[in-house]
Amino acid sequence: MNRDAVTCGGCVVSLAGAVAAPLVWLSSDRTRIHLGGGFENEGMDLGVLVTELPPVFLAGAALPVLVYTLLVRLLGGPGDASDRHG
């Protein structure tokens, strides 16, 4: 496998995770209640945008690329020990 293809794949997976994680977070019942989905805005707390959204976004970007990197290493992708000549 080409090293550029692996790098591009990691970027695509990271981008997909960074987009998907906040969408999944926004679709949860708990988040909808905090963002005004409660009865007459009861319990509305916009603090979740500061306290929960950044970690969700970062985890969505980082976790998929870490799993992708581990899979590439386990499946013998570029840069494994057999390719090194020293």
C-alpha positions as CSV (number, residue, x, y, z in Angstrom):
1,M,0.0,0.0,0.0
2,N,1.3,3.5,-0.9
3,R,2.2,5.7,2.0
4,D,0.3,8.7,0.4
5,A,-2.8,6.6,0.2
6,V,-2.6,5.6,3.8
7,T,-2.1,9.2,4.8
8,C,-5.0,10.3,2.7
9,G,-7.1,7.5,4.1
10,G,-6.3,8.7,7.7
11,C,-7.3,12.2,6.9
12,V,-10.6,11.1,5.3
13,V,-11.4,8.9,8.3
14,S,-10.5,11.8,10.7
15,L,-12.7,14.2,8.8
16,A,-15.6,11.8,8.7
17,G,-15.3,11.3,12.5
18,A,-15.1,15.0,13.1
19,V,-18.3,15.5,11.2
20,A,-20.2,12.4,12.5
21,A,-19.4,12.7,16.2
22,P,-21.1,16.2,16.7
23,L,-24.1,15.0,14.6
24,V,-24.5,11.9,16.8
25,W,-24.1,14.1,19.9
26,L,-26.7,16.6,18.6
27,S,-29.2,13.8,17.9
28,S,-29.1,12.5,21.5
29,D,-32.1,13.2,23.7
30,R,-30.0,14.6,26.5
31,T,-28.4,17.2,24.2
32,R,-31.7,18.2,22.6
33,I,-33.1,18.9,26.1
34,H,-30.1,21.0,27.0
35,L,-30.4,23.0,23.8
36,G,-34.0,23.9,24.2
37,G,-35.9,20.7,23.5
38,G,-37.5,20.7,26.9
39,F,-41.0,22.0,27.7
40,E,-41.0,25.8,27.2
41,N,-37.1,25.8,27.2
42,E,-37.2,24.4,30.8
43,G,-33.7,23.2,31.6
44,M,-32.1,24.9,28.7
45,D,-28.3,25.0,29.2
46,L,-26.1,26.4,26.5
47,G,-23.0,25.6,28.6
48,V,-23.0,22.2,26.9
49,L,-21.7,23.9,23.8
50,V,-18.6,24.9,25.7
51,T,-18.2,21.9,28.0
52,E,-19.3,18.9,25.8
53,L,-19.0,19.9,22.2
54,P,-15.2,20.4,22.0
55,P,-14.3,17.0,23.5
56,V,-16.9,15.4,21.3
57,F,-15.4,17.0,18.2
58,L,-11.8,16.2,19.2
59,A,-12.6,12.6,20.1
60,G,-14.6,12.2,16.8
61,A,-11.5,13.4,14.9
62,A,-8.8,11.5,16.9
63,L,-10.4,8.2,17.7
64,P,-11.1,7.0,14.1
65,V,-7.6,8.0,12.9
66,L,-6.0,6.1,15.9
67,V,-8.0,3.0,15.1
68,Y,-7.2,3.4,11.4
69,T,-3.5,3.7,12.3
70,L,-3.6,0.6,14.4
71,L,-5.3,-1.4,11.7
72,V,-2.7,-0.3,9.1
73,R,0.1,-1.3,11.4
74,L,-1.4,-4.6,12.2
75,L,-2.2,-5.4,8.6
76,G,1.4,-4.6,7.5
77,G,1.0,-1.2,6.0
78,P,3.9,1.1,5.1
79,G,6.5,1.7,7.6
80,D,6.4,-1.7,9.3
81,A,9.6,-3.4,10.5
82,S,9.9,-5.6,7.4
83,D,10.3,-2.6,5.1
84,R,13.2,-1.0,7.0
85,H,16.7,-1.6,5.7
86,G,19.4,-0.6,8.1
